[in-house]
């Protein structure tokens, strides 16, 4: 990966891509109601790379010097590949120590199991040993069956980048 980890602002059409970028550990602003002009301001003020399918938004952002990635297609592996090749990213992994909250983009950190008693389904509490919590919205995470699928997703991207 690059020395400086890029940050992103993702437009309303790409919510799933925003969540995947967060899971991959990238600080990713996303609001399904944000207008193009506001997204450009966010990109400009916060030095975020705008990720969009909107050609007009891309042109508007580039006019004021905001870097963009224009996404083509709907396949999520291909979309991450497009971001990776444009921005210079490689070696993707789902790592709970660097992933961000898919809901609010907050940082997640480990939490003692006893502290989440009664806050997750009983079966999950019994089967899992490690839990993480979002510092902002307090959503609780654990490595369930979806974690393996996410690792496979990251590996597909890595294979595509080779």
C-alpha positions in Angstrom: 0.0 0.0 0.0 1.0 3.6 -0.3 2.7 5.3 2.6 -0.2 7.7 3.1 -3.5 5.8 3.2 -6.0 7.6 0.9 -9.4 8.7 2.1 -12.5 8.6 0.0 -15.9 10.3 -0.5 -18.3 8.0 -2.2 -21.4 9.2 -4.0 -24.9 8.0 -3.4 -25.0 5.4 -6.1 -22.2 3.3 -4.6 -23.2 2.5 -1.0 -22.0 -1.1 -1.2 -18.7 0.0 -2.5 -18.4 2.5 0.4 -19.0 -0.3 2.9 -16.4 -2.6 1.3 -13.8 0.2 1.4 -14.6 0.7 5.1 -14.2 -3.0 5.8 -10.8 -2.9 3.9 -9.7 -0.2 6.4 -10.2 3.0 4.3 -11.7 6.1 5.8 -14.7 6.5 3.6 -17.4 9.3 3.8 -20.7 8.2 2.5 -24.2 9.8 2.6 -26.9 8.6 0.3 -28.5 12.1 0.3 -25.4 14.2 -0.4 -25.6 16.5 -3.4 -22.8 16.6 -6.0 -21.7 20.2 -5.0 -21.4 19.2 -1.4 -19.5 16.1 -2.2 -17.0 18.2 -4.2 -16.6 20.5 -1.2 -16.0 17.5 1.1 -13.4 16.2 -1.4 -11.7 19.6 -1.6 -11.7 20.5 2.1 -10.8 17.0 3.5 -8.6 16.0 0.5 -10.7 12.9 -0.2 -10.8 11.1 -3.5 -14.3 11.1 -4.9 -15.5 7.7 -6.1 -18.5 8.0 -8.4 -20.3 6.6 -11.5 -21.3 10.2 -12.4 -19.3 11.7 -15.3 -20.6 15.2 -14.6 -19.5 14.9 -10.9 -16.1 13.7 -12.1 -15.7 16.7 -14.4 -16.8 19.2 -11.7 -14.5 17.7 -9.1 -11.5 17.6 -11.4 -12.1 21.3 -12.4 -11.3 22.3 -8.8 -8.4 19.8 -8.4 -10.2 17.0 -6.5 -9.0 13.6 -7.5 -11.7 11.2 -8.7 -12.2 7.6 -9.6 -14.9 7.1 -12.2 -16.4 3.7 -11.7 -17.7 1.5 -14.6 -19.9 -1.5 -14.0 -21.6 -3.1 -11.0 -19.3 -5.9 -10.0 -17.8 -5.1 -6.6 -14.5 -6.8 -7.2 -14.1 -4.9 -10.5 -15.1 -1.7 -8.7 -12.4 -2.1 -6.0 -10.0 -3.0 -8.7 -10.8 0.2 -10.5 -10.2 2.2 -7.3 -7.0 0.3 -6.6 -5.4 0.8 -10.0 -6.3 4.5 -10.2 -5.1 5.2 -6.7 -2.2 2.7 -6.5 -3.5 0.3 -3.8 -2.6 -3.4 -3.4 -2.6 -6.3 -1.1 -6.1 -6.1 0.3 -7.1 -7.9 3.5 -10.0 -7.8 5.9 -8.3 -7.0 9.2 -10.3 -6.3 12.3 -7.5 -4.1 13.6 -7.9 -1.7 10.8 -11.4 -2.1 9.5 -13.9 0.7 10.0 -17.6 0.6 10.9 -19.7 -0.1 7.9 -22.5 2.0 9.3 -20.8 5.2 10.3 -17.1 5.0 9.3 -16.0 5.1 12.9 -13.0 3.2 14.1 -13.6 -0.2 15.6 -11.6 -1.5 18.5 -11.6 -4.7 20.6 -14.0 -4.9 23.5 -14.0 -7.4 26.4 -16.6 -10.1 25.8 -18.2 -9.6 29.2 -18.9 -5.9 28.3 -21.2 -6.9 25.5 -23.3 -9.5 27.4 -26.9 -9.0 26.5 -26.0 -6.7 23.6 -25.6 -9.5 21.0 -27.7 -12.6 20.4 -27.1 -15.3 23.0 -25.9 -17.9 20.5 -23.4 -15.4 19.1 -22.2 -14.6 22.6 -21.7 -18.3 23.3 -19.9 -19.2 20.0 -17.6 -16.2 19.6 -14.7 -15.1 21.8 -13.6 -11.9 20.1 -15.7 -8.8 19.7 -15.1 -5.2 18.4 -17.2 -2.1 18.9 -17.4 1.1 16.9 -16.1 4.1 18.8 -18.9 6.3 17.3 -22.1 4.5 16.9 -21.3 1.6 19.3 -22.2 -1.2 16.7 -20.7 -4.5 17.9 -18.8 -6.7 15.4 -17.6 -10.3 15.5 -16.0 -12.7 13.0 -19.0 -14.7 11.9 -19.4 -16.7 8.7 -19.5 -13.4 6.8 -15.8 -12.8 7.8 -14.7 -15.8 5.6 -16.7 -14.5 2.7 -15.1 -11.0 3.1 -11.6 -12.6 3.2 -12.5 -14.4 -0.1 -13.7 -11.1 -1.6 -10.3 -9.5 -0.7 -8.4 -12.4 -2.2 -10.4 -12.1 -5.4 -9.3 -8.4 -5.6 -5.7 -9.4 -5.0 -5.9 -12.0 -7.7 -7.3 -9.5 -10.1 -4.4 -7.1 -9.3 -1.7 -9.7 -10.2 
